[in-house]
Amino acid sequence: MSRARTYLDWNATAPLRREARAAMVAALDVVGNPSSPHAEGRRARAIVEDAREHVAALVGAKPAEVVFTSGGTEGNNAVLAAGWDAILVAGIEHDSVLVPARNSRSQLIEMPVDSDGVVRRDGLLAAMPQVSGRRALLTLQMANNETGVLQSVADLARIAREHGLAVHSDAVQAGGRLALDVAELGVDYLTLSAHKLGGPKGVGALIIRGEASLPPLVSGGGQERRRRAGTENVAAIAGFGAAAEAAHRGRGCPARSRPHAGCAGAARAAGGAGAHDHAARRDCRRERGSPAQHDDRGAARRQRRDAGHRA
Ligand SMILES: Cc1ncc(COP(=O)(O)O)c(C=O)c1O
């Protein structure tokens, strides 16, 4: 007896969106190198820049602030390995944050976490005297890959900025799932990964905002405004851009087909969530519809099914 399998492990990797596949297939036949000035090169460049606009729009960034990477791991490594005097980091972070932090020469200051897995505001405030006048970074993930717990990034980022710290958020599990706006969040660096939002594996973006700078982790050519060397993976970037656009418009939003984990349970755990987290929950509710709307839609579907129509 064969059993149908239902794939649910979207936090590991989400299924490829239809739009992403189509964009990638089309881009595979574009022969040019985006750095070449001839017509073929310009065609490839146009694909990359189009995708950059969609990724930027997804998180309220400017296109020039988007640096394409090989994924979330590279984006996190680039920030954590940037030679900070001190890094404030909690043990709940993903290994792609923890390992480069531990391998760096930076002083690590552990952020305490409460019993719900939420980084404590008082812990951050208590650490401030230690980092005064130093080049320090607060790194704080947006949503946890195991528990779905959301952090109050906007709130803690504001405190950190007031004390002169740079702020990074690993938003790999939140990108395309919750409404994100880098200005509202007040972060300098934000990490995204395409395969969590219906794009291909092995491509992501690091948002480097405004005045913030970062030494390139991968150096060589002048690609990505000298912030990440290497010929761009045009097809993967095209898929990322298409997935970001679809996620932004809420087409096939993962929130529609998943339990409301990132929103309800996690936000409850986050307790004193900041303004941004409320906005994110509101947006997610809008995408999913209110519980009452859901019930209505469910009832309508059942009625159609009972009437012999396809739901
Ligand atoms: C929270 C978080 N950060 C970073 C990563 C790494 O992303 P990537 O798989 O694109 O390297 C993951 C992947 O599971 C993740 O869940």
The ligand as a MOL file (V3000), in Angstrom:
LIG
                    3D

  0  0  0     0  0            999 V3000
M  V30 BEGIN CTAB
M  V30 COUNTS 16 16 0 0 0
M  V30 BEGIN ATOM
M  V30 1 C 17.5420 31.1280 11.1490 0
M  V30 2 C 18.4180 30.6580 10.0320 0
M  V30 3 N 19.4970 31.3730 9.7110 0
M  V30 4 C 20.3110 31.0110 8.7190 0
M  V30 5 C 20.0880 29.8700 7.9800 0
M  V30 6 C 21.0340 29.5010 6.8870 0
M  V30 7 O 20.4600 29.7850 5.6380 0
M  V30 8 P 20.9750 29.0370 4.3050 0
M  V30 9 O 20.3920 27.6610 4.3440 0
M  V30 10 O 20.4290 29.8520 3.1830 0
M  V30 11 O 22.4570 29.0480 4.3330 0
M  V30 12 C 18.9850 29.0720 8.2960 0
M  V30 13 C 18.7220 27.8240 7.5550 0
M  V30 14 O 18.1110 26.9060 8.0340 0
M  V30 15 C 18.1150 29.4870 9.3400 0
M  V30 16 O 17.0390 28.7810 9.6740 0
M  V30 END ATOM
M  V30 BEGIN BOND
M  V30 1 1 1 2
M  V30 2 1 2 3
M  V30 3 2 2 15
M  V30 4 2 3 4
M  V30 5 1 4 5
M  V30 6 1 5 6
M  V30 7 2 5 12
M  V30 8 1 6 7
M  V30 9 1 7 8
M  V30 10 2 8 9
M  V30 11 1 8 10
M  V30 12 1 8 11
M  V30 13 1 12 13
M  V30 14 1 12 15
M  V30 15 2 13 14
M  V30 16 1 15 16
M  V30 END BOND
M  V30 END CTAB
M  END
